[in-house]
Amino acid sequence: MPAAATCAQPRTALYRRRQPERTVLYRTVQTHLSTWLELSQDESGHSAPAHVEREFRRYLECGILAHGFARARCADCGHDFLIAYSCKGRGVCPSCNSRRMVETAAHLADHVLPRLPVRQWVLSVPKRVRYFLQTDPAIQSLALHIFLSALEQGLRTACQVSSTTAHIGAVAFIHRFGALLNLHVHFHCVVIDGVFQAGSEPGQPPQFHPAPALTTEQLAKIQNAIRRRLLRTLTRRGVLEPENAKEMATWEHGGGFSLDVGTCIEADDREGLERLLRYCARPALALERLRQLDAEHLVYESVKPGPGGSVSLLLTPLELISRLAALIPPPRVHRHRYYGVLAPHAPLRAAVTELAGAKPPQPTAEIKEFPYKAPGAIVENAHEPPDPTPAEPLHRKAARYVWALLLARIYEVLPLVCPRCGGEMRIIAFITEAPAIREILGHLGESTAAPPLAPARGPPLWEWSGIEPAEQESDPQAQPAPDYEFDQRVVW
């Protein structure tokens, strides 16, 4: 045994390569994707959108060693393992979606949101309005702007700031899904709990006015302003009839507009902030909530209990693929947006985001109150000699988070630490050529071929496609029932 192995520290968790081909989702897509693509064709022969089919096919290659891999090796003891390539998809792959979720939350917590209290604002709209937000991106952006502008005006009033130059800072996440993989457009906004106002003179730091606890009347006023402005805008655009808009304005209990502000994170709770950002940036599908009931049915469980307890959704494989296809975002569509002082071209963005990397105050230092009233401004005592070491810059340069650091951030385990001796492992090669892939995998006893895509199933497919019995009778391609029963035993 090497000497380094005897002094290795015990570890509570070890990195193990994921095997997506063993999951329920992978087997479902692998078996029924071709059938779903054939059934989704219209009369002109066009199938599903190109980006939807591309996402599914790339997911079937994600994490499969037969499509290529990287090799990591420990220089101390020679231990090595293989790292499969990822598809970097945005709609289907649970692993890539989780990576994007964690990377987004880490970037916002480290480089964007300052060390100030933040609050989550969630807005849901009625189903009649929700349809237009789902089908028209312009109306979706307009509804989000109305929501944030009404929120900004409400926080100005609560902070007793009458100046129109005072703005909020917010990061808005557009969710297109519900708890049971249903289409449900709503907004999750992480808002700094207060307003920022520019200094009276050029070069002065911005002044932050913290918001007090909003009363029920103030929240109802903001919600009524959102409903009134959104209904009026939809009427002007010809989306809603004036009679329907007037009827919706008179509905009780908010008229289907729901505003939730129950989650607040304190200024120094950076771990809580990162958990909140992960929740806002989460994908539509949670793989641990999907299980296979039998050969023809799947069950997707919801974390939100219903009136009678836990809620679960019974799906066929084709219904699951259809729901996932509807939730895949189109290409070049942003998953989250910045507003107010955090907007890309906001004049105060550099001064506000600089506070994201500020260190918390030390108990032995004297704290000076800055005009923006944020913790983290530390001033040395005048009687003590200055520290010759240069201070660390407050704003850290944003960089792409590497795969190993993201895994360590989630599971508290470093995959590039040798499990045998505890030494550092380095990626020494990227294998992409097919002959080398087959030779290495064959030597290690791994499968040298990727799981094959099952061909499309022939008719009848009514029970797999979720067609109701009434629709089956009117289907021109349905097989008619025989006029009489034929006993094959007579022939034999």
One Martini backbone bead per residue (centre of mass of N, CA, C, O) as a GRO file, in nm:
protein
  492
    1MET     BB    1   0.096   0.035   0.023
    2PRO     BB    2   0.089   0.346   0.008
    3ALA     BB    3   0.174   0.614   0.202
    4ALA     BB    4  -0.065   0.804   0.122
    5ALA     BB    5  -0.300   0.606   0.208
    6THR     BB    6  -0.253   0.609   0.527
    7CYS     BB    7  -0.308   0.948   0.543
    8ALA     BB    8  -0.586   0.947   0.460
    9GLN     BB    9  -0.880   1.094   0.468
   10PRO     BB   10  -1.188   1.056   0.555
   11ARG     BB   11  -1.490   1.003   0.365
   12THR     BB   12  -1.843   1.052   0.324
   13ALA     BB   13  -1.804   1.109   0.008
   14LEU     BB   14  -1.850   0.991  -0.330
   15TYR     BB   15  -1.781   0.984  -0.657
   16ARG     BB   16  -2.030   0.903  -0.910
   17ARG     BB   17  -2.124   0.799  -1.195
   18ARG     BB   18  -2.367   0.854  -1.395
   19GLN     BB   19  -2.673   0.655  -1.510
   20PRO     BB   20  -2.920   0.733  -1.727
   21GLU     BB   21  -3.011   0.445  -1.850
   22ARG     BB   22  -3.157   0.370  -1.554
   23THR     BB   23  -3.381   0.557  -1.591
   24VAL     BB   24  -3.707   0.632  -1.654
   25LEU     BB   25  -3.678   0.860  -1.860
   26TYR     BB   26  -3.484   0.729  -2.060
   27ARG     BB   27  -3.656   0.478  -2.129
   28THR     BB   28  -3.897   0.636  -2.235
   29VAL     BB   29  -3.759   0.794  -2.464
   30GLN     BB   30  -3.623   0.553  -2.607
   31THR     BB   31  -3.901   0.395  -2.669
   32HIS     BB   32  -4.114   0.667  -2.757
   33LEU     BB   33  -4.007   0.884  -2.955
   34SER     BB   34  -4.074   0.777  -3.240
   35THR     BB   35  -4.378   0.759  -3.191
   36TRP     BB   36  -4.425   1.059  -3.124
   37LEU     BB   37  -4.322   1.174  -3.395
   38GLU     BB   38  -4.537   1.033  -3.570
   39LEU     BB   39  -4.797   1.146  -3.418
   40SER     BB   40  -4.709   1.466  -3.458
   41GLN     BB   41  -4.798   1.464  -3.734
   42ASP     BB   42  -4.932   1.618  -3.989
   43GLU     BB   43  -5.071   1.650  -4.300
   44SER     BB   44  -4.787   1.777  -4.419
   45GLY     BB   45  -4.547   1.617  -4.233
   46HIS     BB   46  -4.504   1.773  -3.979
   47SER     BB   47  -4.345   1.785  -3.695
   48ALA     BB   48  -4.185   1.867  -3.455
   49PRO     BB   49  -3.992   2.081  -3.348
   50ALA     BB   50  -3.659   2.104  -3.383
   51HIS     BB   51  -3.580   2.173  -3.083
   52VAL     BB   52  -3.728   1.934  -2.955
   53GLU     BB   53  -3.588   1.696  -3.097
   54ARG     BB   54  -3.301   1.781  -3.016
   55GLU     BB   55  -3.332   1.753  -2.709
   56PHE     BB   56  -3.396   1.451  -2.701
   57ARG     BB   57  -3.143   1.344  -2.855
   58ARG     BB   58  -2.931   1.470  -2.663
   59TYR     BB   59  -3.022   1.324  -2.408
   60LEU     BB   60  -2.946   1.029  -2.514
   61GLU     BB   61  -2.621   1.125  -2.501
   62CYS     BB   62  -2.616   1.188  -2.208
   63GLY     BB   63  -2.376   1.014  -2.019
   64ILE     BB   64  -2.251   0.845  -2.258
   65LEU     BB   65  -1.960   0.678  -2.327
   66ALA     BB   66  -1.997   0.610  -2.641
   67HIS     BB   67  -1.981   0.947  -2.707
   68GLY     BB   68  -1.771   1.014  -2.494
   69PHE     BB   69  -1.473   1.129  -2.300
   70ALA     BB   70  -1.306   1.185  -1.999
   71ARG     BB   71  -0.980   1.180  -1.831
   72ALA     BB   72  -0.897   1.107  -1.493
   73ARG     BB   73  -0.589   1.162  -1.293
   74CYS     BB   74  -0.364   1.044  -1.053
   75ALA     BB   75  -0.028   1.122  -0.976
   76ASP     BB   76   0.023   0.943  -0.715
   77CYS     BB   77  -0.156   0.649  -0.771
   78GLY     BB   78  -0.315   0.622  -1.070
   79HIS     BB   79  -0.597   0.695  -1.050
   80ASP     BB   80  -0.898   0.647  -1.257
   81PHE     BB   81  -1.156   0.811  -1.463
   82LEU     BB   82  -1.469   0.869  -1.621
   83ILE     BB   83  -1.618   1.142  -1.823
   84ALA     BB   84  -1.901   1.229  -1.942
   85TYR     BB   85  -2.079   1.389  -2.159
   86SER     BB   86  -2.278   1.669  -2.215
   87CYS     BB   87  -2.565   1.840  -2.361
   88LYS     BB   88  -2.672   2.127  -2.259
   89GLY     BB   89  -2.959   2.144  -2.198
   90ARG     BB   90  -3.307   2.310  -2.139
   91GLY     BB   91  -3.561   2.073  -2.097
   92VAL     BB   92  -3.482   1.752  -2.015
   93CYS     BB   93  -3.221   1.732  -1.868
   94PRO     BB   94  -3.155   1.700  -1.535
   95SER     BB   95  -2.850   1.758  -1.513
   96CYS     BB   96  -2.828   2.024  -1.683
   97ASN     BB   97  -3.047   2.177  -1.524
   98SER     BB   98  -2.901   2.168  -1.251
   99ARG     BB   99  -2.649   2.316  -1.336
  100ARG     BB  100  -2.790   2.578  -1.424
  101MET     BB  101  -2.919   2.639  -1.154
  102VAL     BB  102  -2.656   2.659  -0.982
  103GLU     BB  103  -2.507   2.866  -1.158
  104THR     BB  104  -2.712   3.094  -1.134
  105ALA     BB  105  -2.714   3.118  -0.823
  106ALA     BB  106  -2.409   3.170  -0.788
  107HIS     BB  107  -2.387   3.427  -0.959
  108LEU     BB  108  -2.599   3.601  -0.808
  109ALA     BB  109  -2.468   3.572  -0.517
  110ASP     BB  110  -2.163   3.669  -0.601
  111HIS     BB  111  -2.226   3.925  -0.842
  112VAL     BB  112  -2.519   4.080  -0.788
  113LEU     BB  113  -2.635   4.050  -0.507
  114PRO     BB  114  -2.648   4.213  -0.234
  115ARG     BB  115  -2.607   4.273   0.119
  116LEU     BB  116  -2.941   4.242   0.128
  117PRO     BB  117  -3.256   4.235   0.157
  118VAL     BB  118  -3.483   3.984   0.035
  119ARG     BB  119  -3.770   3.919  -0.187
  120GLN     BB  120  -4.041   3.717  -0.280
  121TRP     BB  121  -4.231   3.749  -0.585
  122VAL     BB  122  -4.556   3.614  -0.670
  123LEU     BB  123  -4.728   3.577  -0.989
  124SER     BB  124  -5.071   3.513  -1.068
  125VAL     BB  125  -5.301   3.435  -1.323
  126PRO     BB  126  -5.553   3.385  -1.499
  127LYS     BB  127  -5.644   3.161  -1.739
  128ARG     BB  128  -5.739   3.369  -1.952
  129VAL     BB  129  -5.451   3.516  -1.942
  130ARG     BB  130  -5.244   3.278  -1.956
  131TYR     BB  131  -5.271   3.211  -2.257
  132PHE     BB  132  -5.134   3.475  -2.370
  133LEU     BB  133  -4.860   3.432  -2.224
  134GLN     BB  134  -4.798   3.159  -2.376
  135THR     BB  135  -4.834   3.263  -2.696
  136ASP     BB  136  -4.718   3.567  -2.621
  137PRO     BB  137  -4.422   3.726  -2.564
  138ALA     BB  138  -4.510   4.025  -2.550
  139ILE     BB  139  -4.722   3.991  -2.323
  140GLN     BB  140  -4.530   3.870  -2.118
  141SER     BB  141  -4.342   4.119  -2.095
  142LEU     BB  142  -4.566   4.320  -2.021
  143ALA     BB  143  -4.658   4.184  -1.757
  144LEU     BB  144  -4.385   4.205  -1.613
  145HIS     BB  145  -4.363   4.515  -1.624
  146ILE     BB  146  -4.619   4.576  -1.465
  147PHE     BB  147  -4.541   4.430  -1.208
  148LEU     BB  148  -4.270   4.588  -1.144
  149SER     BB  149  -4.382   4.879  -1.153
  150ALA     BB  150  -4.593   4.842  -0.925
  151LEU     BB  151  -4.384   4.756  -0.715
  152GLU     BB  152  -4.211   5.012  -0.722
  153GLN     BB  153  -4.436   5.208  -0.637
  154GLY     BB  154  -4.499   5.068  -0.365
  155LEU     BB  155  -4.207   5.101  -0.238
  156ARG     BB  156  -4.196   5.405  -0.247
  157THR     BB  157  -4.433   5.451  -0.056
  158ALA     BB  158  -4.320   5.282   0.186
  159CYS     BB  159  -4.037   5.461   0.189
  160GLN     BB  160  -4.098   5.766   0.136
  161VAL     BB  161  -4.043   5.804  -0.190
  162SER     BB  162  -4.107   6.050  -0.446
  163SER     BB  163  -3.895   5.985  -0.637
  164THR     BB  164  -3.838   5.873  -0.974
  165THR     BB  165  -3.522   5.778  -0.923
  166ALA     BB  166  -3.630   5.545  -0.769
  167HIS     BB  167  -3.518   5.202  -0.750
  168ILE     BB  168  -3.518   4.878  -0.810
  169GLY     BB  169  -3.402   4.531  -0.753
  170ALA     BB  170  -3.430   4.265  -1.001
  171VAL     BB  171  -3.507   3.907  -1.050
  172ALA     BB  172  -3.663   3.738  -1.317
  173PHE     BB  173  -3.873   3.445  -1.330
  174ILE     BB  174  -3.999   3.232  -1.585
  175HIS     BB  175  -4.275   3.025  -1.547
  176ARG     BB  176  -4.418   2.742  -1.751
  177PHE     BB  177  -4.491   2.571  -1.489
  178GLY     BB  178  -4.607   2.324  -1.284
  179ALA     BB  179  -4.631   2.065  -1.052
  180LEU     BB  180  -4.766   1.872  -1.313
  181LEU     BB  181  -4.655   1.958  -1.602
  182ASN     BB  182  -4.805   2.222  -1.652
  183LEU     BB  183  -4.937   2.497  -1.797
  184HIS     BB  184  -4.782   2.782  -1.611
  185VAL     BB  185  -4.773   3.117  -1.609
  186HIS     BB  186  -4.524   3.267  -1.399
  187PHE     BB  187  -4.374   3.479  -1.137
  188HIS     BB  188  -4.034   3.504  -1.011
  189CYS     BB  189  -3.915   3.752  -0.774
  190VAL     BB  190  -3.605   3.891  -0.682
  191VAL     BB  191  -3.613   4.146  -0.431
  192ILE     BB  192  -3.499   4.420  -0.311
  193ASP     BB  193  -3.579   4.552   0.012
  194GLY     BB  194  -3.606   4.831  -0.173
  195VAL     BB  195  -3.454   5.147  -0.259
  196PHE     BB  196  -3.276   5.335  -0.504
  197GLN     BB  197  -3.061   5.632  -0.488
  198ALA     BB  198  -2.905   5.874  -0.614
  199GLY     BB  199  -2.680   6.089  -0.578
  200SER     BB  200  -2.647   6.435  -0.555
  201GLU     BB  201  -2.359   6.370  -0.659
  202PRO     BB  202  -2.108   6.301  -0.842
  203GLY     BB  203  -1.971   5.984  -0.717
  204GLN     BB  204  -2.180   5.896  -0.536
  205PRO     BB  205  -2.329   5.678  -0.363
  206PRO     BB  206  -2.591   5.503  -0.322
  207GLN     BB  207  -2.915   5.511  -0.177
  208PHE     BB  208  -3.068   5.313   0.075
  209HIS     BB  209  -3.417   5.212   0.121
  210PRO     BB  210  -3.577   5.047   0.338
  211ALA     BB  211  -3.839   4.830   0.374
  212PRO     BB  212  -4.114   4.782   0.521
  213ALA     BB  213  -4.368   4.621   0.643
  214LEU     BB  214  -4.628   4.513   0.474
  215THR     BB  215  -4.946   4.549   0.443
  216THR     BB  216  -5.247   4.436   0.339
  217GLU     BB  217  -5.330   4.699   0.194
  218GLN     BB  218  -5.072   4.733   0.020
  219LEU     BB  219  -5.091   4.463  -0.130
  220ALA     BB  220  -5.374   4.511  -0.249
  221LYS     BB  221  -5.294   4.762  -0.412
  222ILE     BB  222  -5.087   4.624  -0.596
  223GLN     BB  223  -5.276   4.406  -0.710
  224ASN     BB  224  -5.489   4.604  -0.833
  225ALA     BB  225  -5.290   4.747  -1.022
  226ILE     BB  226  -5.217   4.502  -1.192
  227ARG     BB  227  -5.501   4.427  -1.288
  228ARG     BB  228  -5.584   4.695  -1.417
  229ARG     BB  229  -5.347   4.730  -1.621
  230LEU     BB  230  -5.366   4.454  -1.767
  231LEU     BB  231  -5.661   4.472  -1.867
  232ARG     BB  232  -5.626   4.738  -2.021
  233THR     BB  233  -5.404   4.639  -2.216
  234LEU     BB  234  -5.560   4.398  -2.342
  235THR     BB  235  -5.788   4.574  -2.456
  236ARG     BB  236  -5.617   4.759  -2.644
  237ARG     BB  237  -5.500   4.498  -2.808
  238GLY     BB  238  -5.759   4.293  -2.849
  239VAL     BB  239  -5.767   4.037  -2.656
  240LEU     BB  240  -5.995   4.170  -2.490
  241GLU     BB  241  -6.299   4.226  -2.404
  242PRO     BB  242  -6.459   4.472  -2.239
  243GLU     BB  243  -6.664   4.290  -2.092
  244ASN     BB  244  -6.456   4.088  -1.973
  245ALA     BB  245  -6.287   4.295  -1.817
  246LYS     BB  246  -6.516   4.398  -1.632
  247GLU     BB  247  -6.580   4.123  -1.506
  248MET     BB  248  -6.290   4.068  -1.390
  249ALA     BB  249  -6.285   4.333  -1.207
  250THR     BB  250  -6.537   4.209  -1.016
  251TRP     BB  251  -6.392   4.000  -0.887
  252GLU     BB  252  -6.326   3.814  -0.626
  253HIS     BB  253  -6.039   3.748  -0.466
  254GLY     BB  254  -5.860   3.904  -0.705
  255GLY     BB  255  -5.952   3.768  -0.982
  256GLY     BB  256  -5.696   3.545  -1.000
  257PHE     BB  257  -5.492   3.727  -0.855
  258SER     BB  258  -5.169   3.631  -0.726
  259LEU     BB  259  -4.986   3.742  -0.424
  260ASP     BB  260  -4.657   3.653  -0.306
  261VAL     BB  261  -4.452   3.751   0.015
  262GLY     BB  262  -4.333   3.523   0.235
  263THR     BB  263  -4.027   3.549   0.134
  264CYS     BB  264  -3.735   3.618   0.340
  265ILE     BB  265  -3.399   3.752   0.327
  266GLU     BB  266  -3.132   3.817   0.477
  267ALA     BB  267  -2.832   3.974   0.441
  268ASP     BB  268  -2.637   3.725   0.571
  269ASP     BB  269  -2.805   3.495   0.406
  270ARG     BB  270  -2.651   3.334   0.155
  271GLU     BB  271  -2.762   3.045   0.161
  272GLY     BB  272  -3.061   3.122   0.143
  273LEU     BB  273  -3.036   3.274  -0.124
  274GLU     BB  274  -2.937   3.031  -0.294
  275ARG     BB  275  -3.188   2.856  -0.245
  276LEU     BB  276  -3.390   3.052  -0.371
  277LEU     BB  277  -3.257   3.061  -0.655
  278ARG     BB  278  -3.292   2.761  -0.712
  279TYR     BB  279  -3.599   2.762  -0.700
  280CYS     BB  280  -3.637   2.971  -0.936
  281ALA     BB  281  -3.428   2.790  -1.138
  282ARG     BB  282  -3.589   2.551  -1.176
  283PRO     BB  283  -3.705   2.286  -1.319
  284ALA     BB  284  -3.983   2.107  -1.425
  285LEU     BB  285  -3.825   1.840  -1.364
  286ALA     BB  286  -3.834   1.571  -1.120
  287LEU     BB  287  -3.688   1.268  -1.105
  288GLU     BB  288  -3.773   1.167  -0.808
  289ARG     BB  289  -4.101   1.195  -0.895
  290LEU     BB  290  -4.049   0.957  -1.095
  291ARG     BB  291  -4.248   0.663  -1.173
  292GLN     BB  292  -4.308   0.323  -1.234
  293LEU     BB  293  -4.590   0.124  -1.246
  294ASP     BB  294  -4.579   0.010  -1.543
  295ALA     BB  295  -4.556  -0.052  -1.882
  296GLU     BB  296  -4.800   0.198  -1.932
  297HIS     BB  297  -4.725   0.362  -1.656
  298LEU     BB  298  -4.699   0.677  -1.487
  299VAL     BB  299  -4.571   0.863  -1.196
  300TYR     BB  300  -4.635   1.201  -1.077
  301GLU     BB  301  -4.529   1.383  -0.809
  302SER     BB  302  -4.631   1.617  -0.570
  303VAL     BB  303  -4.534   1.858  -0.322
  304LYS     BB  304  -4.826   1.961  -0.331
  305PRO     BB  305  -5.092   1.946  -0.150
  306GLY     BB  306  -5.410   1.868  -0.138
  307PRO     BB  307  -5.716   1.830   0.001
  308GLY     BB  308  -5.647   1.491   0.032
  309GLY     BB  309  -5.337   1.538  -0.017
  310SER     BB  310  -5.151   1.392  -0.218
  311VAL     BB  311  -5.034   1.445  -0.554
  312SER     BB  312  -5.095   1.258  -0.858
  313LEU     BB  313  -4.982   1.158  -1.190
  314LEU     BB  314  -5.121   0.988  -1.461
  315LEU     BB  315  -4.915   0.838  -1.719
  316THR     BB  316  -4.811   0.809  -2.027
  317PRO     BB  317  -4.539   0.815  -2.220
  318LEU     BB  318  -4.660   1.016  -2.434
  319GLU     BB  319  -4.760   1.226  -2.229
  320LEU     BB  320  -4.486   1.298  -2.112
  321ILE     BB  321  -4.355   1.397  -2.374
  322SER     BB  322  -4.564   1.619  -2.432
  323ARG     BB  323  -4.514   1.787  -2.177
  324LEU     BB  324  -4.211   1.837  -2.223
  325ALA     BB  325  -4.234   1.972  -2.505
  326ALA     BB  326  -4.408   2.222  -2.401
  327LEU     BB  327  -4.155   2.314  -2.190
  328ILE     BB  328  -3.963   2.385  -2.408
  329PRO     BB  329  -3.762   2.626  -2.481
  330PRO     BB  330  -3.681   2.836  -2.693
  331PRO     BB  331  -3.452   2.973  -2.864
  332ARG     BB  332  -3.318   3.259  -2.735
  333VAL     BB  333  -3.442   3.243  -2.434
  334HIS     BB  334  -3.478   3.384  -2.144
  335ARG     BB  335  -3.499   3.278  -1.802
  336HIS     BB  336  -3.389   3.562  -1.702
  337ARG     BB  337  -3.433   3.895  -1.553
  338TYR     BB  338  -3.357   4.240  -1.537
  339TYR     BB  339  -3.421   4.509  -1.293
  340GLY     BB  340  -3.342   4.824  -1.268
  341VAL     BB  341  -3.036   4.842  -1.115
  342LEU     BB  342  -2.984   4.543  -1.269
  343ALA     BB  343  -2.969   4.638  -1.531
  344PRO     BB  344  -2.746   4.649  -1.784
  345HIS     BB  345  -2.788   4.996  -1.827
  346ALA     BB  346  -2.761   5.085  -1.547
  347PRO     BB  347  -2.603   5.329  -1.362
  348LEU     BB  348  -2.609   5.149  -1.070
  349ARG     BB  349  -2.495   4.861  -1.116
  350ALA     BB  350  -2.194   4.872  -1.028
  351ALA     BB  351  -2.248   4.971  -0.731
  352VAL     BB  352  -2.435   4.731  -0.646
  353THR     BB  353  -2.266   4.472  -0.737
  354GLU     BB  354  -2.018   4.536  -0.554
  355LEU     BB  355  -2.172   4.431  -0.284
  356ALA     BB  356  -2.161   4.115  -0.326
  357GLY     BB  357  -1.835   4.092  -0.228
  358ALA     BB  358  -1.877   4.180   0.050
  359LYS     BB  359  -1.773   4.165   0.360
  360PRO     BB  360  -1.843   4.096   0.660
  361PRO     BB  361  -1.843   4.219   0.958
  362GLN     BB  362  -1.630   4.275   1.220
  363PRO     BB  363  -1.624   4.292   1.568
  364THR     BB  364  -1.333   4.466   1.586
  365ALA     BB  365  -1.454   4.671   1.404
  366GLU     BB  366  -1.531   4.970   1.262
  367ILE     BB  367  -1.846   5.092   1.165
  368LYS     BB  368  -1.954   5.250   0.877
  369GLU     BB  369  -2.207   5.450   0.753
  370PHE     BB  370  -2.346   5.436   0.464
  371PRO     BB  371  -2.570   5.573   0.248
  372TYR     BB  372  -2.691   5.268   0.181
  373LYS     BB  373  -2.710   5.093   0.444
  374ALA     BB  374  -2.477   4.866   0.435
  375PRO     BB  375  -2.317   4.600   0.501
  376GLY     BB  376  -1.935   4.594   0.489
  377ALA     BB  377  -1.815   4.865   0.605
  378ILE     BB  378  -1.473   4.892   0.685
  379VAL     BB  379  -1.294   5.065   0.948
  380GLU     BB  380  -1.021   5.178   1.073
  381ASN     BB  381  -0.834   5.280   1.315
  382ALA     BB  382  -0.661   5.576   1.358
  383HIS     BB  383  -0.439   5.459   1.576
  384GLU     BB  384  -0.375   5.254   1.370
  385PRO     BB  385  -0.191   5.102   1.158
  386PRO     BB  386  -0.172   5.037   0.847
  387ASP     BB  387  -0.223   4.797   0.618
  388PRO     BB  388   0.002   4.682   0.377
  389THR     BB  389  -0.203   4.509   0.266
  390PRO     BB  390  -0.402   4.462   0.017
  391ALA     BB  391  -0.715   4.485  -0.065
  392GLU     BB  392  -0.983   4.317  -0.149
  393PRO     BB  393  -1.186   4.313  -0.390
  394LEU     BB  394  -1.525   4.332  -0.397
  395HIS     BB  395  -1.525   4.271  -0.704
  396ARG     BB  396  -1.571   3.980  -0.868
  397LYS     BB  397  -1.497   3.807  -1.131
  398ALA     BB  398  -1.681   3.665  -1.355
  399ALA     BB  399  -1.723   3.307  -1.397
  400ARG     BB  400  -1.714   2.999  -1.503
  401TYR     BB  401  -1.837   2.722  -1.367
  402VAL     BB  402  -1.720   2.439  -1.284
  403TRP     BB  403  -1.807   2.118  -1.242
  404ALA     BB  404  -1.666   2.054  -0.968
  405LEU     BB  405  -1.769   2.306  -0.805
  406LEU     BB  406  -2.071   2.247  -0.830
  407LEU     BB  407  -2.070   1.975  -0.684
  408ALA     BB  408  -1.951   2.093  -0.421
  409ARG     BB  409  -2.193   2.293  -0.373
  410ILE     BB  410  -2.407   2.065  -0.337
  411TYR     BB  411  -2.255   1.775  -0.214
  412GLU     BB  412  -1.974   1.813  -0.072
  413VAL     BB  413  -1.792   1.708  -0.329
  414LEU     BB  414  -1.490   1.621  -0.485
  415PRO     BB  415  -1.422   1.467  -0.786
  416LEU     BB  416  -1.096   1.570  -0.801
  417VAL     BB  417  -1.057   1.356  -0.562
  418CYS     BB  418  -0.895   1.105  -0.446
  419PRO     BB  419  -1.022   0.809  -0.295
  420ARG     BB  420  -0.741   0.687  -0.199
  421CYS     BB  421  -0.522   0.953  -0.131
  422GLY     BB  422  -0.632   1.267  -0.178
  423GLY     BB  423  -0.553   1.369  -0.437
  424GLU     BB  424  -0.505   1.532  -0.730
  425MET     BB  425  -0.705   1.555  -1.014
  426ARG     BB  426  -0.664   1.525  -1.373
  427ILE     BB  427  -0.730   1.618  -1.691
  428ILE     BB  428  -0.570   1.438  -1.975
  429ALA     BB  429  -0.830   1.362  -2.163
  430PHE     BB  430  -1.010   1.359  -2.489
  431ILE     BB  431  -1.251   1.136  -2.610
  432THR     BB  432  -1.381   1.106  -2.971
  433GLU     BB  433  -1.294   0.850  -3.101
  434ALA     BB  434  -1.427   0.551  -3.181
  435PRO     BB  435  -1.191   0.344  -3.154
  436ALA     BB  436  -1.096   0.443  -2.872
  437ILE     BB  437  -1.360   0.401  -2.723
  438ARG     BB  438  -1.389   0.093  -2.769
  439GLU     BB  439  -1.120   0.006  -2.645
  440ILE     BB  440  -1.155   0.120  -2.358
  441LEU     BB  441  -1.434  -0.002  -2.286
  442GLY     BB  442  -1.353  -0.298  -2.337
  443HIS     BB  443  -1.128  -0.303  -2.115
  444LEU     BB  444  -1.345  -0.210  -1.876
  445GLY     BB  445  -1.643  -0.344  -1.941
  446GLU     BB  446  -1.798  -0.159  -2.118
  447SER     BB  447  -2.015  -0.026  -2.319
  448THR     BB  448  -1.972   0.033  -2.680
  449ALA     BB  449  -2.282   0.099  -2.697
  450ALA     BB  450  -2.553   0.265  -2.745
  451PRO     BB  451  -2.862   0.305  -2.680
  452PRO     BB  452  -3.119   0.225  -2.862
  453LEU     BB  453  -3.362   0.341  -3.072
  454ALA     BB  454  -3.676   0.288  -3.084
  455PRO     BB  455  -3.911   0.214  -3.281
  456ALA     BB  456  -4.200   0.261  -3.414
  457ARG     BB  457  -4.517   0.203  -3.340
  458GLY     BB  458  -4.784   0.046  -3.423
  459PRO     BB  459  -5.086  -0.020  -3.465
  460PRO     BB  460  -5.240   0.031  -3.187
  461LEU     BB  461  -5.235   0.379  -2.999
  462TRP     BB  462  -5.458   0.477  -2.799
  463GLU     BB  463  -5.353   0.407  -2.507
  464TRP     BB  464  -5.080   0.587  -2.551
  465SER     BB  465  -5.214   0.876  -2.653
  466GLY     BB  466  -5.487   0.959  -2.485
  467ILE     BB  467  -5.747   0.880  -2.622
  468GLU     BB  468  -6.063   0.903  -2.630
  469PRO     BB  469  -6.333   0.712  -2.699
  470ALA     BB  470  -6.484   0.927  -2.869
  471GLU     BB  471  -6.237   0.975  -3.061
  472GLN     BB  472  -6.205   0.687  -3.171
  473GLU     BB  473  -6.474   0.673  -3.335
  474SER     BB  474  -6.387   0.941  -3.519
  475ASP     BB  475  -6.151   0.797  -3.634
  476PRO     BB  476  -6.045   0.728  -3.956
  477GLN     BB  477  -5.798   0.520  -3.858
  478ALA     BB  478  -5.977   0.334  -3.728
  479GLN     BB  479  -6.062   0.019  -3.648
  480PRO     BB  480  -6.307  -0.174  -3.723
  481ALA     BB  481  -6.542  -0.365  -3.616
  482PRO     BB  482  -6.643  -0.671  -3.634
  483ASP     BB  483  -6.930  -0.844  -3.736
  484TYR     BB  484  -6.779  -1.106  -3.640
  485GLU     BB  485  -6.673  -1.382  -3.481
  486PHE     BB  486  -6.348  -1.542  -3.491
  487ASP     BB  487  -6.246  -1.875  -3.466
  488GLN     BB  488  -5.925  -2.012  -3.479
  489ARG     BB  489  -5.974  -2.311  -3.386
  490VAL     BB  490  -6.105  -2.416  -3.650
  491VAL     BB  491  -5.851  -2.415  -3.829
  492TRP     BB  492  -5.681  -2.604  -3.635
   0.00000   0.00000   0.00000
